[in-house]
């Protein structure tokens, strides 16, 4: 039913005459008639009556979302929307909201969440009114809370909370929107129940969008499940079980050609910098990111000649300032790929090098290869790291850990391989110990 019509005969009015002054119920004057007839207007004792009709679907869909939410939240409008209209609009709007939320366009989801929650909340309110009757503040103040508009408010809060998993802030937002403190407790209960149910079933919407866009997001606590039911204790594993190895390393003084080739051939975001000791071993001294290396290679004035001995007097080297080095991107004139390819092809750049010592991040975090995997995860996430270098007893680089290495699916795959290997070793040991 898309239209509501009021008819009257003398002093008798139909139940849909919600504009009658003796009735506390009413229909908002801002409803949309769309293509419905305006009807006939009659003045009786100074009061104007009309049997005009309005389109309920147009009142919800042909107006801005904010105004449609106001219609859903309106009080003493028990007969403004029917079951059929709400049940028709709900799936249509829900599908369109899901479709728009996943598109790469600037479309918010706050109004759709309030709208969808308001619709099913108003459906619950209509069901309660159908079972217990219409109660208003004038007829029965104690039962006046049974209003479809009030249930639409609670439904909107529950849907918003279930999707976003906000709690206290959402309660404050709903109070600011409605300025109705009487429903503070029901709103709080609805939000908490929605959050508990949502957490039990799936991730929040924003987390799902991160997974959809393949953005490596780490949960507060790692939960790794094997065999679909057993939770793995990460304290029993070490960083060497999930690290990427061998790590691509660079020396604190490398040729321009080798650095350019490294950037062209790999996609890594960071590189451990090592130094060769007097005993021939390479020890970790710091970290350089891909962007920092690219910025350095864009300034030829800091290149040194490898053929010149350290004891000989060299031309003065101009070091980059911190501001130039910490730029978020290479200089505008620096065409990365073409210049790097030139460094690789031109023979003269094989005899040039960069002294990386002034630019190395010597505060980069490192962990031992036998360090607890669970604690490494907490350190990585808490400090907001992008790279974590794994070293051995001699401070030599054994591997690198990035966010992708700590993603749940990746750790499950690698730890399952380790479990299978341990089971095979245990089975072999049992066979060796068993009597012939």
C-alpha positions as CSV (number, residue, x, y, z in Angstrom):
1,X,0.0,0.0,0.0
2,X,1.7,3.2,-1.2
3,X,-1.0,5.7,-0.5
4,X,-3.0,6.7,2.6
5,X,-6.5,8.3,2.2
6,X,-8.6,9.9,4.8
7,X,-12.4,10.0,4.4
8,X,-15.1,11.6,6.6
9,X,-18.9,11.7,6.8
10,X,-20.2,14.4,9.0
11,X,-18.7,13.9,12.5
12,X,-17.4,10.4,11.7
13,X,-13.8,10.1,10.6
14,X,-11.9,7.1,9.4
15,X,-8.9,5.7,11.4
16,X,-6.5,7.2,8.8
17,X,-7.7,10.7,9.4
18,X,-4.6,11.5,11.5
19,X,-4.9,15.2,11.1
20,X,-8.1,15.4,13.1
21,X,-7.6,17.8,16.0
22,X,-9.1,15.4,18.5
23,X,-6.6,12.7,17.7
24,X,-3.0,12.9,19.1
25,X,-1.8,11.0,16.1
26,X,-0.8,13.0,13.0
27,X,0.8,12.8,9.6
28,X,3.7,15.1,9.0
29,X,3.0,18.0,6.7
30,X,6.3,17.4,4.9
31,X,5.3,14.0,3.4
32,X,5.6,13.6,-0.4
33,X,2.5,13.4,-2.5
34,X,4.6,12.6,-5.6
35,X,1.9,11.7,-8.2
36,X,-1.0,11.1,-5.7
37,X,-4.1,13.2,-6.0
38,X,-4.4,16.2,-3.8
39,X,-8.0,15.4,-2.8
40,X,-10.7,17.7,-1.7
41,X,-10.3,20.3,1.1
42,X,-13.3,21.1,3.3
43,X,-13.5,23.6,6.1
44,X,-15.7,22.5,9.1
45,X,-16.0,24.9,12.0
46,X,-12.9,26.7,11.0
47,X,-10.8,23.5,10.7
48,X,-9.6,22.4,7.2
49,X,-10.0,18.7,6.4
50,X,-8.8,16.9,3.3
51,X,-9.0,13.4,1.8
52,X,-5.8,13.8,0.0
53,X,-3.3,11.0,-0.1
54,X,0.5,10.8,-0.1
55,X,3.1,8.4,-1.3
56,X,4.8,6.6,1.5
57,X,7.6,5.2,-0.6
58,X,8.4,8.6,-2.1
59,X,8.4,10.1,1.4
60,X,11.3,7.7,2.2
61,X,13.2,7.5,-1.1
62,X,12.5,10.8,-3.0
63,X,13.9,13.0,-0.3
64,X,17.4,13.5,1.1
65,X,18.5,10.8,3.6
66,X,18.5,13.1,6.5
67,X,14.9,14.1,6.0
68,X,13.9,10.4,5.5
69,X,15.5,9.6,8.8
70,X,13.5,12.4,10.5
71,X,10.3,10.9,9.1
72,X,11.3,7.5,10.6
73,X,12.1,9.0,14.0
74,X,9.0,11.2,14.2
75,X,6.7,10.5,17.2
76,X,3.0,10.1,17.2
77,X,3.0,9.1,13.6
78,X,1.9,5.5,14.1
79,X,0.0,5.3,10.8
80,X,2.4,7.2,8.6
81,X,4.1,4.1,7.2
82,X,2.7,0.6,6.6
83,X,4.3,-2.8,6.8
84,X,4.3,-3.3,3.1
85,X,6.0,0.0,2.4
86,X,8.8,-0.6,5.0
87,X,9.3,-4.2,3.9
88,X,9.6,-2.9,0.3
89,X,12.0,-0.1,0.9
90,X,14.3,-2.1,3.3
91,X,15.8,-4.6,0.8
92,X,16.0,-2.1,-2.0
93,X,17.9,0.5,0.1
94,X,20.0,-2.2,1.8
95,X,21.2,-3.5,-1.5
96,X,22.0,-0.1,-2.9
97,X,23.8,0.9,0.3
98,X,26.0,-2.2,0.1
99,X,26.7,-1.5,-3.5
100,X,27.7,2.1,-2.9
101,X,29.8,1.3,0.1
102,X,32.1,-0.9,-1.9
103,X,32.6,1.5,-4.7
104,X,35.6,3.8,-5.1
105,X,33.5,6.9,-4.7
106,X,33.1,9.5,-2.0
107,X,29.9,8.1,-0.4
108,X,29.4,8.0,3.3
109,X,27.7,5.2,5.1
110,X,26.5,6.9,8.2
111,X,23.2,8.1,6.8
112,X,22.5,4.7,5.2
113,X,23.2,2.9,8.5
114,X,20.8,5.1,10.3
115,X,18.2,4.8,7.6
116,X,18.4,0.9,7.4
117,X,18.3,0.6,11.2
118,X,15.4,3.1,11.4
119,X,13.4,1.0,9.0
120,X,13.6,-2.3,10.8
121,X,13.3,-0.5,14.1
122,X,10.0,1.0,12.9
123,X,8.9,-2.4,11.7
124,X,9.4,-3.7,15.3
125,X,7.5,-0.7,16.6
126,X,4.6,-1.3,14.3
127,X,4.4,-4.9,15.3
128,X,4.2,-3.9,19.0
129,X,1.6,-1.3,18.3
130,X,-0.4,-4.0,16.3
131,X,-0.3,-6.3,19.3
132,X,-0.9,-3.9,22.2
133,X,-2.7,-1.0,20.5
134,X,-1.9,2.7,20.1
135,X,-0.9,4.5,23.3
136,X,-0.1,8.2,23.4
137,X,1.0,10.5,26.1
138,X,-2.6,11.8,26.5
139,X,-4.4,8.5,26.7
140,X,-1.9,6.3,28.6
141,X,1.4,8.1,29.5
142,X,2.9,5.0,31.0
143,X,2.7,3.1,27.7
144,X,3.6,6.1,25.5
145,X,7.0,4.6,24.8
146,X,5.4,2.1,22.4
147,X,5.9,4.4,19.5
148,X,7.2,3.3,16.1
149,X,9.4,6.4,16.0
150,X,11.1,5.5,19.3
151,X,11.8,2.0,18.1
152,X,13.2,3.4,14.8
153,X,15.7,5.4,17.0
154,X,16.7,2.2,18.9
155,X,16.9,0.2,15.6
156,X,19.2,2.9,14.0
157,X,21.5,2.8,17.0
158,X,21.7,-1.0,17.0
159,X,22.5,-1.2,13.3
160,X,25.0,1.6,13.5
161,X,26.7,-0.1,16.4
162,X,26.6,-3.6,14.8
163,X,28.3,-2.3,11.7
164,X,30.8,0.1,13.1
165,X,31.3,-1.5,16.6
166,X,31.3,2.0,18.2
167,X,29.9,2.1,21.8
168,X,30.2,5.2,23.9
169,X,30.8,7.6,21.1
170,X,27.8,6.3,19.2
171,X,25.6,6.6,22.3
172,X,26.6,10.3,22.5
173,X,25.9,10.8,18.8
174,X,22.4,9.4,19.1
175,X,21.7,11.5,22.1
176,X,22.9,14.6,20.2
177,X,20.8,13.7,17.2
178,X,17.5,13.2,19.0
179,X,18.0,15.1,22.3
180,X,15.8,12.4,24.0
181,X,17.5,11.4,27.2
182,X,14.6,9.1,28.2
183,X,15.8,6.5,25.7
184,X,19.4,6.5,26.8
185,X,19.3,3.1,28.5
186,X,17.5,1.3,25.7
187,X,20.0,2.8,23.2
188,X,22.9,1.7,25.3
189,X,21.6,-1.8,25.6
190,X,20.8,-2.1,21.9
191,X,24.3,-0.9,20.9
192,X,26.1,-3.3,23.3
193,X,24.0,-6.3,22.2
194,X,24.6,-5.4,18.5
195,X,28.3,-5.2,19.1
196,X,28.5,-8.5,20.9
197,X,26.5,-10.2,18.2
198,X,28.7,-8.6,15.5
199,X,31.9,-9.5,17.2
200,X,30.8,-13.1,17.5
201,X,29.9,-13.4,13.8
202,X,32.3,-11.3,11.8
203,X,34.7,-8.4,11.5
204,X,33.5,-4.7,11.5
205,X,32.6,-3.2,8.1
206,X,35.8,-1.1,8.0
207,X,37.9,-4.1,8.7
208,X,36.2,-6.0,5.9
209,X,36.9,-3.1,3.6
210,X,40.6,-3.3,4.5
211,X,40.6,-6.9,3.6
212,X,38.8,-6.2,0.4
213,X,41.4,-3.7,-0.6
214,X,44.2,-6.1,0.5
215,X,45.6,-3.6,3.1
216,X,47.6,-5.6,5.7
217,X,45.8,-4.8,9.0
218,X,46.9,-6.5,12.2
219,X,44.4,-7.3,14.9
220,X,45.2,-6.3,18.5
221,X,45.8,-9.9,19.4
222,X,46.9,-12.6,17.0
223,X,44.4,-15.5,16.8
224,X,45.8,-18.4,14.7
225,X,43.7,-21.5,14.3
226,X,44.9,-24.8,12.9
227,X,42.7,-27.7,11.8
228,X,39.8,-25.3,12.0
229,X,39.4,-25.7,15.8
230,X,42.6,-25.6,17.8
231,X,44.1,-22.1,18.7
232,X,47.8,-22.0,18.3
233,X,49.9,-20.6,21.2
234,X,52.4,-18.3,19.5
235,X,54.6,-18.3,22.5
236,X,55.8,-21.8,21.3
237,X,57.1,-20.4,18.1
238,X,59.8,-17.9,17.2
239,X,60.3,-15.2,14.7
240,X,62.4,-17.4,12.4
241,X,59.3,-19.5,11.7
242,X,57.5,-16.6,9.9
243,X,60.3,-14.3,8.7
244,X,61.1,-13.8,5.0
245,X,64.5,-15.0,4.2
246,X,67.1,-14.5,2.8
247,X,66.9,-10.8,3.3
248,X,68.1,-8.5,0.6
249,X,70.9,-6.4,2.2
250,X,72.9,-3.4,1.2
251,X,76.3,-2.2,2.4
252,X,76.9,1.2,3.9
253,X,79.1,2.0,0.9
254,X,77.6,0.5,-2.3
255,X,78.0,1.4,-6.0
256,X,75.3,3.4,-7.7
257,X,74.8,0.7,-10.3
258,X,74.2,-2.0,-7.7
259,X,71.7,0.1,-5.7
260,X,69.8,1.1,-8.9
261,X,69.7,-2.5,-10.0
262,X,68.4,-3.5,-6.6
263,X,65.5,-1.0,-6.8
264,X,64.6,-2.1,-10.3
265,X,64.7,-5.8,-9.6
266,X,62.9,-5.9,-6.2
267,X,59.7,-4.4,-4.7
268,X,60.8,-4.5,-1.1
269,X,60.0,-1.4,1.0
270,X,63.1,-1.5,3.3
271,X,66.6,-2.9,3.2
272,X,68.9,-3.8,6.1
273,X,72.3,-2.1,6.0
274,X,75.3,-4.2,7.0
275,X,78.9,-3.5,7.6
276,X,81.8,-5.9,7.1
277,X,83.9,-6.5,10.2
278,X,87.6,-7.3,10.4
279,X,86.7,-11.0,10.7
280,X,84.8,-10.9,7.4
281,X,81.3,-11.2,8.9
282,X,78.5,-8.8,8.0
283,X,76.7,-7.2,11.0
284,X,73.5,-5.2,11.0
285,X,74.0,-1.4,11.6
286,X,70.6,0.1,10.5
287,X,67.8,0.3,7.9
288,X,67.0,2.3,4.8
289,X,63.6,2.4,3.2
290,X,63.0,2.2,-0.6
291,X,61.9,5.8,-0.7
292,X,65.0,7.0,1.1
293,X,67.3,5.2,-1.3
294,X,65.3,6.6,-4.3
295,X,65.7,10.2,-2.9
296,X,69.5,9.6,-2.4
297,X,69.9,8.3,-5.9
298,X,68.2,11.5,-7.2
299,X,71.1,13.7,-6.0
300,X,74.2,13.0,-8.0
301,X,76.1,15.7,-6.0
302,X,76.5,13.2,-3.2
303,X,78.1,10.5,-5.3
304,X,81.7,9.5,-4.5
305,X,84.4,7.9,-6.7
306,X,85.3,4.3,-5.8
307,X,88.7,4.5,-7.4
308,X,89.8,7.3,-5.1
309,X,91.6,6.0,-2.0
310,X,90.3,7.1,1.3
311,X,93.7,8.5,2.1
312,X,93.7,10.7,-1.0
313,X,92.0,14.1,-0.9
314,X,88.6,13.9,-2.4
315,X,86.4,16.6,-3.7
316,X,84.1,18.0,-1.0
317,X,81.0,15.9,-0.7
318,X,77.7,17.7,-0.1
319,X,75.4,15.8,2.2
320,X,71.7,16.2,2.0
321,X,69.8,18.1,4.7
322,X,67.3,16.3,6.8
323,X,64.5,18.1,5.1
324,X,65.6,17.0,1.6
325,X,66.2,13.4,2.8
326,X,62.9,13.1,4.6
327,X,60.7,14.2,1.6
328,X,57.7,12.0,1.1
329,X,58.5,11.6,-2.6
330,X,61.5,12.0,-4.9
331,X,62.1,15.4,-6.5
332,X,59.5,16.2,-9.2
333,X,62.2,16.2,-12.0
334,X,63.3,12.7,-11.0
335,X,61.9,10.1,-13.3
336,X,62.6,7.1,-11.2
337,X,62.6,4.2,-13.6
338,X,64.4,5.9,-16.5
339,X,67.2,7.4,-14.2
340,X,67.7,4.1,-12.4
341,X,68.0,2.3,-15.8
342,X,70.6,4.9,-16.8
343,X,72.6,4.2,-13.7
344,X,72.6,0.4,-14.5
345,X,73.5,0.8,-18.2
346,X,76.1,3.6,-17.9
347,X,79.6,2.2,-17.0
348,X,80.7,5.3,-15.1
349,X,78.1,4.7,-12.4
350,X,79.7,1.4,-11.5
351,X,82.7,3.4,-10.3
352,X,80.6,5.7,-8.2
353,X,79.2,5.0,-4.8
354,X,77.2,6.6,-1.9
355,X,78.3,6.7,1.6
356,X,75.0,5.7,3.4
357,X,76.4,6.2,6.9
358,X,74.8,9.7,7.5
359,X,71.4,8.5,6.3
360,X,71.0,5.1,8.0
361,X,68.3,4.7,10.5
362,X,70.3,3.3,13.4
363,X,67.3,3.2,15.7
364,X,65.7,0.4,13.7
365,X,64.2,-2.4,15.8
366,X,65.8,-5.9,15.7
367,X,64.8,-9.2,17.4
368,X,66.7,-12.4,17.8
369,X,65.7,-15.3,15.5
370,X,64.6,-17.3,18.6
371,X,62.5,-14.4,20.0
372,X,58.9,-15.2,20.9
373,X,56.6,-14.8,17.9
374,X,53.7,-13.6,20.0
375,X,55.8,-10.9,21.6
376,X,57.3,-9.9,18.3
377,X,53.7,-9.5,17.0
378,X,52.8,-7.2,19.9
379,X,56.0,-5.1,19.5
380,X,55.4,-4.8,15.8
381,X,51.8,-3.6,16.1
382,X,52.3,-1.5,19.2
383,X,55.2,0.5,17.8
384,X,53.6,0.8,14.3
385,X,56.6,-0.8,12.6
386,X,56.8,-1.4,8.9
387,X,60.0,-3.6,9.0
388,X,61.5,-5.7,11.8
389,X,64.9,-7.2,11.2
390,X,65.7,-10.6,12.5
391,X,69.3,-11.2,13.6
392,X,71.4,-14.1,15.1
393,X,73.9,-14.2,17.9
394,X,76.5,-12.4,15.9
395,X,74.0,-9.6,14.9
396,X,74.0,-10.9,11.3
397,X,70.8,-10.4,9.3
398,X,68.8,-13.7,9.1
399,X,65.5,-12.3,7.7
400,X,62.9,-9.6,7.7
401,X,59.4,-9.4,9.1
402,X,56.8,-7.1,7.5
403,X,53.0,-6.7,8.1
404,X,52.3,-9.3,5.4
405,X,54.4,-11.9,7.2
406,X,52.3,-11.4,10.4
407,X,48.9,-11.6,8.6
408,X,46.8,-14.4,10.0
409,X,46.5,-16.5,6.8
410,X,50.3,-16.3,6.2
411,X,51.1,-17.4,9.8
412,X,48.6,-20.2,9.6
413,X,50.1,-21.5,6.4
414,X,53.7,-21.4,7.7
415,X,52.9,-22.7,11.2
416,X,50.9,-25.6,9.7
417,X,54.0,-26.5,7.6
418,X,56.1,-26.5,10.8
419,X,53.5,-28.6,12.6
420,X,53.5,-31.2,9.8
421,X,57.3,-31.3,9.8
422,X,57.3,-31.8,13.6
423,X,54.8,-34.6,13.4
424,X,56.9,-36.4,10.8
425,X,60.0,-36.0,12.9
426,X,58.1,-37.4,16.0
427,X,56.8,-40.3,13.9
428,X,60.3,-41.1,12.7
429,X,61.7,-41.0,16.2
430,X,58.9,-43.4,17.4
431,X,59.7,-45.8,14.6
432,X,63.4,-45.7,15.4
433,X,62.8,-46.4,19.1
434,X,60.2,-49.2,18.5
435,X,61.6,-52.8,18.7
436,X,62.1,-54.6,15.4
